[in-house]
Each structure stands twice: as structure tokens, then as C-alpha cells.
Amino acid sequence: MTMQKYTVLSATIILSIIAFIYINIAVQTDDSLTSDALTIAGLNGCSIQNNYCEFALDQQNFEVSLPEGAKIEEESFVNITSNQGFVIEAIWIEGVNMYMGRSPVIAEIIEDTRFNGLFFLGSCNTAKMEWVMKIQLAKKTHPVEVRFSTSM
């Protein structure tokens, strides 16, 4: 083969690889929109808007709500429901834009398809605080991330 044929062959292979990568990224992006929000870590989850969000995980739908919104230095409540039974092994909240440690979510009522919990958030000198609620479900490797914010 001549040098020109190697160059054309190399260019064709490189373009094919780039197209393959682009198509896979585009498909993953479309899937994340339909399954309602992949988090930064690439794990399932959602961002709470108007005290509510939902996500799908392994053909199971979940709804997360903060019925009274999240409040700083007051008790707040979270409700998690699903169309199928689920088991929460651990659930906690961490600050995203500030270090606040881990705040546990205390279970109030646990049923097969429903979890009600209570939590307290600390305050900091930031006017708008970003939070992530991490929900470790049984038989799952990584926790689900539910993001929300509070304002002072």
C-alpha cells in the first residue's frame, strides 16, 4: 500500500471512532432525559423542583416530595413512594456547596412502597445552599442522589 492509502485508511478509522463515540454519548443523553436526570456521577436521581421530583431505577418509578419544603434549622419531612416495594438501607443529606457533614434522615413510617422521614438542616453563611439527599437502596451498589436547595 502507498502512503496515501494508509492516510485515507487511518482517517476513515479515526472518523468512524469519533462517530461511534458521539452516537453513544447522544443516546446516553437522550436516555437520561427520559429516565429523569442522571446525576453528575452518572447515577440515577433527580432534582427537586416545587418540592417534588421523580426518577426511574431498573423499571421501578420513584417519587420524592418535600411536602412543606426543606427548612433551615427546623424539622423537615421527606416522602418517598414507588410503584413497587423497596428497602432503604441508609438515607442521609450532605451539603454540596459547603461542608456540613452528614445529616441523617430519621424514618417515621416505613411500608413496602412508601417511606416517610424527618431531617434537620444546619445553616451556614451562604444565602443559597445546595443539598444532596443520598438514598442507599437494598441490593444497589451506589446511592440515588436527590438534589435540592434552600434559601435563607
C-alpha positions as CSV (number, residue, x, y, z in Angstrom):
1,M,0.0,0.0,0.0
2,T,1.1,3.5,-0.7
3,M,1.4,6.2,2.0
4,Q,-1.7,7.9,0.6
5,K,-3.8,4.8,1.1
6,Y,-2.6,4.5,4.7
7,T,-3.5,8.1,5.4
8,V,-7.0,7.6,3.9
9,L,-7.5,4.4,5.9
10,S,-6.3,6.0,9.1
11,A,-8.6,9.0,8.6
12,T,-11.5,6.7,7.9
13,I,-10.9,4.7,11.1
14,I,-10.5,7.8,13.2
15,L,-13.7,9.3,11.9
16,S,-15.5,6.1,12.5
17,I,-14.3,6.0,16.1
18,I,-15.4,9.6,16.6
19,A,-18.8,9.0,15.1
20,F,-19.2,5.9,17.3
21,I,-18.4,7.8,20.5
22,Y,-20.6,10.8,19.5
23,I,-23.6,8.5,18.8
24,N,-23.1,6.7,22.2
25,I,-23.0,9.9,24.1
26,A,-26.1,11.2,22.3
27,V,-28.0,8.1,23.1
28,Q,-27.0,8.2,26.7
29,T,-28.0,11.9,26.9
30,D,-31.5,11.1,25.4
31,D,-31.9,8.2,27.8
32,S,-31.1,10.4,30.8
33,L,-33.8,12.9,29.8
34,T,-36.4,10.2,29.5
35,S,-35.4,8.5,32.8
36,D,-35.5,11.9,34.5
37,A,-32.0,13.1,35.4
38,L,-28.7,11.3,35.6
39,T,-26.6,13.0,38.3
40,I,-23.0,14.2,37.8
41,A,-21.7,10.8,38.9
42,G,-23.8,9.1,36.3
43,L,-26.2,7.5,38.8
44,N,-30.0,7.7,38.8
45,G,-31.6,10.5,40.7
46,C,-33.5,13.8,40.3
47,S,-33.5,17.4,41.3
48,I,-36.4,18.7,43.4
49,Q,-38.4,21.4,41.8
50,N,-41.6,22.8,43.5
51,N,-41.0,20.3,46.3
52,Y,-41.2,17.3,44.0
53,C,-39.2,15.1,41.7
54,E,-39.3,11.6,40.2
55,F,-36.9,9.1,38.8
56,A,-36.8,5.6,37.4
57,L,-34.4,2.9,38.5
58,D,-34.4,-0.6,37.0
59,Q,-38.0,-0.4,35.7
60,Q,-39.2,1.0,39.1
61,N,-40.6,4.5,39.4
62,F,-40.0,6.6,42.5
63,E,-41.5,9.9,43.6
64,V,-39.7,12.1,46.1
65,S,-41.5,15.1,47.8
66,L,-40.8,17.6,50.5
67,P,-44.4,18.4,51.5
68,E,-43.5,21.6,53.3
69,G,-40.3,22.3,51.6
70,A,-36.8,22.0,53.2
71,K,-36.2,24.4,56.0
72,I,-33.0,25.5,57.7
73,E,-32.8,24.8,61.4
74,E,-36.3,23.4,61.6
75,E,-37.6,19.9,61.1
76,S,-38.4,19.0,57.5
77,F,-40.1,16.0,56.0
78,V,-39.5,13.8,53.0
79,N,-41.9,11.3,51.4
80,I,-40.6,8.6,49.0
81,T,-43.1,6.4,47.2
82,S,-42.8,3.8,44.5
83,N,-45.0,1.7,42.2
84,Q,-43.2,-1.4,43.7
85,G,-41.8,-2.3,47.1
86,F,-38.3,-1.1,48.1
87,V,-36.0,-1.2,51.1
88,I,-33.9,1.8,52.2
89,E,-30.7,0.7,53.9
90,A,-29.5,4.2,54.7
91,I,-30.5,7.7,53.8
92,W,-28.7,11.0,54.6
93,I,-28.1,14.5,53.4
94,E,-24.9,16.3,52.6
95,G,-24.1,19.9,51.6
96,V,-23.0,20.4,48.0
97,N,-21.6,23.9,48.1
98,M,-20.4,23.8,51.7
99,Y,-19.2,21.1,54.1
100,M,-21.9,20.3,56.6
101,G,-21.1,16.7,57.4
102,R,-23.8,14.0,57.0
103,S,-27.3,14.8,58.4
104,P,-29.3,11.6,58.9
105,V,-32.9,11.2,57.7
106,I,-34.9,9.5,60.5
107,A,-37.6,7.1,59.4
108,E,-41.0,7.9,60.6
109,I,-43.1,5.3,58.7
110,I,-41.8,2.5,56.5
111,E,-44.1,0.5,54.3
112,D,-43.4,-1.6,51.2
113,T,-44.0,1.2,48.8
114,R,-43.7,4.3,51.0
115,F,-41.0,5.9,53.2
116,N,-41.6,9.0,55.3
117,G,-38.7,10.6,57.0
118,L,-37.7,13.6,59.2
119,F,-34.5,15.6,58.9
120,F,-32.8,18.8,60.2
121,L,-30.6,21.0,58.1
122,G,-27.9,23.3,59.6
123,S,-27.3,26.8,58.5
124,C,-24.2,28.4,57.1
125,N,-23.2,31.9,55.9
126,T,-24.2,31.1,52.3
127,A,-27.6,32.6,51.3
128,K,-28.5,29.8,48.9
129,M,-27.4,26.3,50.0
130,E,-27.3,23.3,47.7
131,W,-28.0,19.8,49.2
132,V,-28.0,16.2,48.1
133,M,-30.0,13.5,49.7
134,K,-28.4,10.1,49.2
135,I,-30.7,7.1,49.3
136,Q,-29.0,3.7,49.6
137,L,-31.5,1.2,48.3
138,A,-31.1,-2.5,49.1
139,K,-29.2,-4.5,46.5
140,K,-27.9,-1.4,44.8
141,T,-24.2,-0.6,44.6
142,H,-24.5,3.2,44.6
143,P,-26.9,5.6,46.4
144,V,-29.5,7.5,44.4
145,E,-29.0,11.3,44.6
146,V,-31.8,13.7,45.1
147,R,-30.7,17.3,44.8
148,F,-32.5,20.4,46.3
149,S,-31.7,23.8,47.6
150,T,-32.6,26.1,50.4
151,S,-32.5,29.9,50.8
152,M,-32.1,32.0,53.9
